[in-house]
Amino acid sequence: MSTDTEHSASLANKVFIQRDYSEGTTCKFQTKFPSELESRIERTLFEDTVKTLNNYYAEAEKIGGQSYLEGCLACATAYLIFLCMETRYEKVLKKIAKYIQEQNEKIYAPRGLLITDPIERGMRVIEISIYEDRGSSGSSSGSSSVSGSTAR
Amino acid sequence: MPASGADSLKPSAFIPVCTAACLLVGSTSLFFVFTCPWLAVTVCPAVPPCCAVLFLFVLANFTMATFMDAGVLPIANEDEDKDDEFRAPLYKNVDVKGVQVRMKWCASCHFYRPPRCSHCSVCDHCVEDFDHHCPWVNNCIGRRNYRYFFLFLLSLTFHMIGVFTFGLIYVLHHMDELWKLHCTITLVVISISGLFLIPVLGLTGFHLYLVSRGRTTNEQVTGKFQGGVNPFTRGCCNNLEYLVCSPISPGYTARPCKKSVIHIQPPFLRPEIDRQMPAKVRDNGIQSHDLQNRVWANRSHAKVKPRTVKYFPAYHLRIMGHHTKSIIPVSIPTVPQLRPVLEAISRGSSPIPPEQVLLSRIGSQQAGLPVQTNSTSSSLHLNSLTLNSRSLTLKHGNRHGSKYHLPAMHGDSLGSNPPPSIINSSSLLANHGSSSNLSYDNLINPADPQYLAQRGAPPVGYHPHYMSLGADATVLQRSSPHAYSPVFMGVARQSPQPRDSSPLQGLTSRDPSPSLQGFIQRDPSPSFQGLMARDLASQSVTSRDLTPPGLVMRDMTSQSLRDSLRDLGPQGMTPPKSAAARYDNFSKTIMASIHERREMEERERMLRLQARSQALYGPDVGIYDIPCRRSLPPESIRQPGSRGPTPPAYGSREFLMSTGILGYGMRTSPLSSSSTSSLTRGPKTSSSPLQSSSSSSLQSKGRSSSPAYCTTDRQTQPLPSSTSTLPRLTSSSTSSAPSYTSYATAKRSSLTYSSEGKDSVTLGALK
C-alpha cells in the first residue's frame, strides 16, 4: 500500500493479449506487441514473457508418457486418484502462476504494469494492467498495490 | 430464450438423470443379485467380478460426466469489452491452421467465443469445445468431460451388452421356471437392457464416428465442416489418442484463491524509445520552418516581406496541419486590391498571373517564372488534363512532396474567392498553375510526361507551363467559372485526418521545395526574360497600387513557406535585372493581396467544411479515396453559398476538394455515435438477439475502407448476417448453411470493414 509516499499509481488502462488460434485450440497467446505498451516496456521483455508462457502451456498440454500414465491410473482408480493427486496440468499452472508473479515483481511492476494470470480469464486473454503515475498524493491510497490473483 | 442457470436446477431437469441413474443402478443391482450367482456357478466364476468392474467403470464415468465442469468459461470482466460493446462486429474471423473460423460474440458472457466454444442455453454459460448438453447427466459435455462421457457411453454399451447376454443365457437355461422370481426379474432386466441398448449403441457409434473425424456433436449437427476442411482434427488415431490420453485441462471457475500482493509504485521505468520519429517530423518541420524563415529572411532582404511566405499555403498546410490541423491562414487579396492586377492580366499585359507571381515569389524570383503568353493553349490543355486527373493523382500527391504544396498553396490563395477578379486570378492560378503550373502540375500529375520532361529540362521545358499560365485574357475567362481553385481544392483533398499527417509529413520530410528548386534553378529563357521585362514594366505600375495591400499581407506565418522561400530565394535571384526587381515588387504586392484574400477565404471555408464534415465524417475522414457519392456529405448539409458566385456543384471536383480540406481538420463525427449505436453487437443484456443480429450485420469495426466497399458491405451483409446472426438459441440448429469455411469467408468479407464514419455517411445516404 502506498503510504505517505509522494506518488501513487492508478489504473489507467488494460491491454488484452488474445489467444493465438493458428495452431488449433491449444493454449497459445499472440506475441504481437501491443501498441499501448510501446512506451512502457521493451518489446523483447514482453515477447519473452509471452513466449515463456506459451512454452509452459505447451508443456502442460503435451500428450505423452506422463499424461498417458495419468489417464490409466485415473481409470484404474475410478478417478479417485484425482482426490489425492494433482494432475500435471495443475502443476504446470502453479509454475505459471509463480512465473507470472516473478515477472510482475521484477519487470512489470517497476514499469507500472501488471500481468494477470490468464487462468483467471478462462485462458482467453492475458490481461495487462497499465498504471499511471498520479503524481504526489501525500496520503495513503490503495491504488498502488494490487492483488495478483483472485478466484471468481 | 436465454435460459438462466436455474434451468439446470429445475426439478424437471433432474428427471432424466434420475431416471437414468435409477435404471442403471437398479437394473445392475438386480442382475448382480438374481443372475450372477447362477452365472458364477454355471458359466464362470469370473463373470460377476468382471461385470462388477465394468459396472464400476460405468458409474465412475457417469459420475464424472455428471459432476465435472465441462470447461465453463467465466464471464469476461467489464474492462475487457468496454471498448467493443457498441462498435464491434458480431463475428470475428480467426485463422486456424489455414482455415477461417468464425468467432461469435457472446452477449451473455461478453467475449468472442473461442473456436469450438458454444454457449449452452440450458446452463447459460459458454463451454469450451462444446459438444452438447446431455439431459441424461444433466450437464454440458465439453472439453473437460467429453472423455468421461465417451467412456461412459462405451462402458455402458459393453455393460448393457453383458447384462443382456448373461441374462439371456440365464433365461434360456431356466425356461421352465420363467415365472419364478429370479427368472422374472432377469427377464425384466434383460428387457430393460435390451430396450435401452439400441439407442445407447447408436449414440456410442455416433460418437465413435465423431471422434474419428475430430468433430463435436455441435459441429456435426450444425454441419459446420460438412463440405469443408476441419482444422481441428488430428487424424483418426491421433484423435483417439487425444481423447484418451490428453491431460485434463483445469477448471476456470471456482479456482482456489491465491492472493499475491504486488506493489506498484511510481516512478516507473520507461524503455528507451526511439524518439527519432517524432523528431524527424519535427526536424522536418523545423527544417522547413527554418527554411521558410531563411527564405523569408532572404526575401525580406530582397525587400520581400514576410507575408510572401504565405505563398506556400500547401506547404504551410503540411506543417500546420500536422500540428494544428487547420488551414494555414493565408491572406487573400481583396478584390479592390487585386483589381489593378486583374485588369492588367486581362489586358494580357501582365505576363505573370497572380499565381505565377506567387510561384515566382516562392521560388524563383529570379528563375522567374517566365510568364509568357504563348503556349497558353498547351498549358491549358495540360491543365485541364491535370485537373481531370486530379482526383486520382491527388491520392498520390503526398508522395511528391512539396511539389504539391506549391500548387495547393496557390490554389488556396487564389481559388478561394468569389470576387471575379480574384476568381480570375485564382482560376488562372488554379487552372494553369502558372509558375505554379510547375508545381501544380507536379501536384496534379506528377507522372505527367510533359511535366516530367519539363522538370528534366528546367528552363526550356518549363516554359510552356509557365506560359500556359498566361495572363492570357482568354485563359482567364475560360477559367473564371471556377470559383474554387482546383489547386486549392486539390490541397484540400489531400487526405485529411489520419492520413493528413502522413502525406503532410511525407511532404514535410521531403526537401521543402524540390519543385521550387526547380523553379529556382531554371534559368529564365530569353523569351521569358523579355517577357518579364515587359511584364514587369507593366506590372510595376500596378504593383505600386497594390503595394499597400501586399504589404498588409506580408505577415506570413508559415515557416514552411519561409523555408521554401528561402530555398528559392537565394537561388532564384538569377536574373539580375531591374525588370526582375520590378517584377518582384509587382508580384509582392499582388501576392500580398492575394494572400490576404486567400486567408479570409480559407478561414471561411474551413469553418464551413468543419461544420459539414463534423456532421458527416467520422474519425475516418482521413481516408482519402476516389471520390464517390457516398463519401461526400449530402448536398443538403452543404452550406449554401459556400463559395461565392459559383459554389461548387455537389460531386464536382471543387466540392470534393472543399470538403476534403475540411476533412483534413476533422476528427469526430457526431453522427457516428448515433449511427453506430444501431450497429452494435447488441445490448449487454442481449435481450434481443435478432435486434443485435440485424444491427451487427451492418456493423463492423474497421477503421478504414472505401465508401464503395462500405456500401458493398451493407448490401451483402444483410443476407449472410441474417442467417448468421440468428439468436444463438437457434444458431446451433440452424445452419444448414454451406460449409463452415465458406460461410465464414463470406461473413468475413461482409463484416470486416467500413469505418464508422463511412457507416454514418452511408447510413445517412441509405436512410
Boltz contact constraints between the chains, C-beta under 6 A:
constraints:
  - contact:
      token1: [A, 7]
      token2: [B, 266]
      max_distance: 6.0
  - contact:
      token1: [A, 9]
      token2: [B, 264]
      max_distance: 6.0
  - contact:
      token1: [A, 9]
      token2: [B, 266]
      max_distance: 6.0
  - contact:
      token1: [A, 14]
      token2: [B, 79]
      max_distance: 6.0
  - contact:
      token1: [A, 16]
      token2: [B, 80]
      max_distance: 6.0
  - contact:
      token1: [A, 21]
      token2: [B, 94]
      max_distance: 6.0
  - contact:
      token1: [A, 21]
      token2: [B, 96]
      max_distance: 6.0
  - contact:
      token1: [A, 21]
      token2: [B, 115]
      max_distance: 6.0
  - contact:
      token1: [A, 22]
      token2: [B, 95]
      max_distance: 6.0
  - contact:
      token1: [A, 24]
      token2: [B, 232]
      max_distance: 6.0
  - contact:
      token1: [A, 25]
      token2: [B, 116]
      max_distance: 6.0
  - contact:
      token1: [A, 39]
      token2: [B, 273]
      max_distance: 6.0
  - contact:
      token1: [A, 41]
      token2: [B, 271]
      max_distance: 6.0
  - contact:
      token1: [A, 42]
      token2: [B, 271]
      max_distance: 6.0
  - contact:
      token1: [A, 63]
      token2: [B, 245]
      max_distance: 6.0
  - contact:
      token1: [A, 63]
      token2: [B, 246]
      max_distance: 6.0
  - contact:
      token1: [A, 67]
      token2: [B, 245]
      max_distance: 6.0
  - contact:
      token1: [A, 67]
      token2: [B, 247]
      max_distance: 6.0
  - contact:
      token1: [A, 68]
      token2: [B, 245]
      max_distance: 6.0
  - contact:
      token1: [A, 71]
      token2: [B, 245]
      max_distance: 6.0
  - contact:
      token1: [A, 78]
      token2: [B, 56]
      max_distance: 6.0
  - contact:
      token1: [A, 78]
      token2: [B, 60]
      max_distance: 6.0
  - contact:
      token1: [A, 79]
      token2: [B, 60]
      max_distance: 6.0
  - contact:
      token1: [A, 79]
      token2: [B, 64]
      max_distance: 6.0
  - contact:
      token1: [A, 87]
      token2: [B, 248]
      max_distance: 6.0
  - contact:
      token1: [A, 88]
      token2: [B, 247]
      max_distance: 6.0
  - contact:
      token1: [A, 89]
      token2: [B, 247]
      max_distance: 6.0
  - contact:
      token1: [A, 89]
      token2: [B, 250]
      max_distance: 6.0
  - contact:
      token1: [A, 90]
      token2: [B, 250]
      max_distance: 6.0
  - contact:
      token1: [A, 93]
      token2: [B, 250]
      max_distance: 6.0
  - contact:
      token1: [A, 101]
      token2: [B, 260]
      max_distance: 6.0
  - contact:
      token1: [A, 104]
      token2: [B, 262]
      max_distance: 6.0
  - contact:
      token1: [A, 109]
      token2: [B, 262]
      max_distance: 6.0
  - contact:
      token1: [A, 109]
      token2: [B, 264]
      max_distance: 6.0
  - contact:
      token1: [A, 110]
      token2: [B, 269]
      max_distance: 6.0
  - contact:
      token1: [A, 111]
      token2: [B, 268]
      max_distance: 6.0
  - contact:
      token1: [A, 111]
      token2: [B, 269]
      max_distance: 6.0
  - contact:
      token1: [A, 112]
      token2: [B, 268]
      max_distance: 6.0
  - contact:
      token1: [A, 122]
      token2: [B, 73]
      max_distance: 6.0
  - contact:
      token1: [A, 122]
      token2: [B, 74]
      max_distance: 6.0
  - contact:
      token1: [A, 122]
      token2: [B, 252]
      max_distance: 6.0
  - contact:
      token1: [A, 131]
      token2: [B, 264]
      max_distance: 6.0
  - contact:
      token1: [A, 133]
      token2: [B, 266]
      max_distance: 6.0
  - contact:
      token1: [A, 144]
      token2: [B, 264]
      max_distance: 6.0
  - contact:
      token1: [A, 144]
      token2: [B, 265]
      max_distance: 6.0
  - contact:
      token1: [A, 145]
      token2: [B, 261]
      max_distance: 6.0
  - contact:
      token1: [A, 145]
      token2: [B, 263]
      max_distance: 6.0
  - contact:
      token1: [A, 146]
      token2: [B, 262]
      max_distance: 6.0
  - contact:
      token1: [A, 147]
      token2: [B, 259]
      max_distance: 6.0
  - contact:
      token1: [A, 147]
      token2: [B, 261]
      max_distance: 6.0
  - contact:
      token1: [A, 148]
      token2: [B, 260]
      max_distance: 6.0
  - contact:
      token1: [A, 148]
      token2: [B, 262]
      max_distance: 6.0
  - contact:
      token1: [A, 149]
      token2: [B, 258]
      max_distance: 6.0
  - contact:
      token1: [A, 150]
      token2: [B, 257]
      max_distance: 6.0
  - contact:
      token1: [A, 151]
      token2: [B, 255]
      max_distance: 6.0
  - contact:
      token1: [A, 151]
      token2: [B, 257]
      max_distance: 6.0
  - contact:
      token1: [A, 152]
      token2: [B, 74]
      max_distance: 6.0
  - contact:
      token1: [A, 152]
      token2: [B, 253]
      max_distance: 6.0
